[in-house]
Amino acid sequence: MVDIAAVYPGASAKRLPTQQLPNWLVRLAALRDPAIKLILPELGKRKNANNDKAIRVLGWAPRSNEAALVATRESLARLGLLKDSAKKAA
């Protein structure tokens, strides 16, 4: 989340979390919340994926991380899903 705040600074970025919950705390929370229990199998797993094949086979040109984050934030604001956005989702 710190990376996101660096890409899109401002009042919204000040509210972004800058720390990560430890696995033991997530496991403890899962005892009370069934929705959290669903993510327990993914705890501690490292996800390694890349887009090499899509670039090579399809000739795809992905957006930069910064451009994707800015577009996501703007889309959420347009939909009224951010606390500081004026428009509310219909």
Contact map, one row per residue, 1 for C-alpha under 8 A:
111110000000000111100000000000000000000000000000000000000000000000000000000000000000000000
111111000000000111000000000000000000000000000000000000000000000000000000000000000000000000
111111100000000000000000000000000000000000000000000000000000000000000000000000000000000000
111111110000100000000000000000000000000000000000000000000000000000001000000000000000000000
111111111000110100000000000000000000000000000000000000000000000000000000000000000000000000
011111111000100000000000000000000000000000000000000000000000000000000000000000000000000000
001111111000000000000000000000000000000000000000000000000000000001001100000000000000000000
000111111100100000000000000000000000000000000000000000000000000000001100000000000000000000
000011111111110000000000000000000000000000000000000000000000000000000000000000000000000000
000000011111110000000000000000000000000000000000000000000000000000000000000000000000000000
000000001111111000000000000000000000000000000000000000000000000000000000000000000000000000
000000001111111100000000000000000000000000000000000000000000000000000000000000000001000000
000111011111111100000000000000000000000000000000000000000000000000000000000000000000000000
000010001111111100000000000000000000000000000000000000000000000000000000000000000000000000
000000000011111110000000000000000000000000000000000000000000000000000000000000000000000000
110010000001111111000000000000000000000000000000000000000000000000000000000000000000000000
110000000000001111110000000000000000000000000000000000000000000000000000000000000000000000
110000000000000111110000000000000000000000000000000000000000000000000000000000000000000000
100000000000000011111000000000000000000000000000000000000000000000000000000000000000000000
000000000000000011111100000000000000000000000000000000000000000000000000000000000000000000
000000000000000000111110110000000000000000000000000000000000000000000000000000000000000000
000000000000000000011111110000000000000000000000000000000000000000000000000000000000000000
000000000000000000001111111000000000000000110000000000000000000000000000000000000000000000
000000000000000000000111111100000000000000000000000000000000000000000000000000000000000000
000000000000000000001111111110000000000000000000000000000000000000000000000000000000000000
000000000000000000001111111111000001000100000000000000000000000000000000000000000000000000
000000000000000000000011111111100000100100000000000000000000000000000000000000000000000000
000000000000000000000001111111110000000000000000000000000000000000000000000000000000000000
000000000000000000000000111111111001000000000000000000000000000000000000000000000000000000
000000000000000000000000011111111111100100000000000000000000000000000000000000000000000000
000000000000000000000000001111111100100000000000000000000000000000000000000000000000000000
000000000000000000000000000111111100000000000000000000000000000000000000000000000000000000
000000000000000000000000000011111111100000000000000000000000000000000000000000000000000000
000000000000000000000000000001111111110000000000000000000000000000000000000000000000000000
000000000000000000000000000001001111111000000000000000000000000000000000000000000000000000
000000000000000000000000010011001111111100000000000000000000000000000000000000000000000000
000000000000000000000000001001101111111100000000000000000000000000000000000000000000000000
000000000000000000000000000000000111111110000000000000000000000000000000000000000000000000
000000000000000000000000000000000011111111100000000000000000000000000000000000000000000000
000000000000000000000000011001000001111111100000000000000000000000000000000000000000000000
000000000000000000000000000000000000011111100000000000000000000000000000000000000000000000
000000000000000000000000000000000000001111111000000000000000000000000000000000000000000000
000000000000000000000010000000000000001111111000000000000000000000000000000000000000000000
000000000000000000000010000000000000000001111100000000000000000000000000000000000000000000
000000000000000000000000000000000000000001111110000000000000000000000000000000000000000000
000000000000000000000000000000000000000000011111000000000000000000000000000000000000000000
000000000000000000000000000000000000000000001111100000000000000000000000000000000000000000
000000000000000000000000000000000000000000000111110000000000000000000000000000000000000000
000000000000000000000000000000000000000000000011111000000000000000000000000000000000000000
000000000000000000000000000000000000000000000001111110000000000000000000000000000000000000
000000000000000000000000000000000000000000000000111111100000000000000000000000000000000000
000000000000000000000000000000000000000000000000011111110000000000000000000000000000000000
000000000000000000000000000000000000000000000000011111111100000000000000000000000000000000
000000000000000000000000000000000000000000000000001111111111000000000000000000000000000000
000000000000000000000000000000000000000000000000001111111111100000000000000000000000000000
000000000000000000000000000000000000000000000000000111111111000000000000000000000000000000
000000000000000000000000000000000000000000000000000011111111000000000000000000000000000000
000000000000000000000000000000000000000000000000000011111111000000000000000000000000000000
000000000000000000000000000000000000000000000000000001111111100000000000000000000000000000
000000000000000000000000000000000000000000000000000001111111110000000000000000000000000000
000000000000000000000000000000000000000000000000000000100011111000000000000000000000000000
000000000000000000000000000000000000000000000000000000000001111100000000000000000000000000
000000000000000000000000000000000000000000000000000000000000111110110000000000000000000000
000000000000000000000000000000000000000000000000000000000000011111110000000000000000000000
000000000000000000000000000000000000000000000000000000000000001111111000000000000000000000
000000100000000000000000000000000000000000000000000000000000000111111100000000000000000000
000000000000000000000000000000000000000000000000000000000000001111111110000000000000000000
000000000000000000000000000000000000000000000000000000000000001111111111000000000000000000
000100110000000000000000000000000000000000000000000000000000000011111111100000000000000000
000000110000000000000000000000000000000000000000000000000000000001111111110000000000000000
000000000000000000000000000000000000000000000000000000000000000000111111111000000000000000
000000000000000000000000000000000000000000000000000000000000000000011111111100000000000000
000000000000000000000000000000000000000000000000000000000000000000001111111110000000000000
000000000000000000000000000000000000000000000000000000000000000000000111111111000000000000
000000000000000000000000000000000000000000000000000000000000000000000011111111100000000000
000000000000000000000000000000000000000000000000000000000000000000000001111111111100000000
000000000000000000000000000000000000000000000000000000000000000000000000111111111101111000
000000000000000000000000000000000000000000000000000000000000000000000000011111111000101000
000000000000000000000000000000000000000000000000000000000000000000000000001111111000001110
000000000000000000000000000000000000000000000000000000000000000000000000000111111110111110
000000000000000000000000000000000000000000000000000000000000000000000000000111111110100110
000000000000000000000000000000000000000000000000000000000000000000000000000110011111100000
000000000000000000000000000000000000000000000000000000000000000000000000000000011111100000
000000000001000000000000000000000000000000000000000000000000000000000000000010000111110000
000000000000000000000000000000000000000000000000000000000000000000000000000011011111111100
000000000000000000000000000000000000000000000000000000000000000000000000000010010001111100
000000000000000000000000000000000000000000000000000000000000000000000000000011110000111110
000000000000000000000000000000000000000000000000000000000000000000000000000000111000111111
000000000000000000000000000000000000000000000000000000000000000000000000000000111000001111
000000000000000000000000000000000000000000000000000000000000000000000000000000000000000111
